């Protein structure tokens, strides 16, 4: 159940984040019109964008179940720690290789890094609260 709750929460936050980026940083949103991005939701893989929050939720649920004993303190602090660990282990290395191999701006990469940390912290807090 927590995987579904986490996935739905991240899906809603991702849509909200998209709207915020379009409003606050329209020049950054314009970078997504590059042919490198497949934004056609009618394409064979357009639906994958909407499944990503659930994939991340499932992965971090496993991580939480396996390693939650290593995190101490309030559920807020434990969730924050999980997010930071995930960010350091997964987000930064994947964004490093993305920036070094694809034509995306540093600003875009930094927003992806920040959002990756944010997503993981949100899931960490949800899991720490639901499954202490």
Order of alpha helices (4+ residues) and beta strands (2+ residues): alpha-alpha-alpha-alpha-alpha-alpha
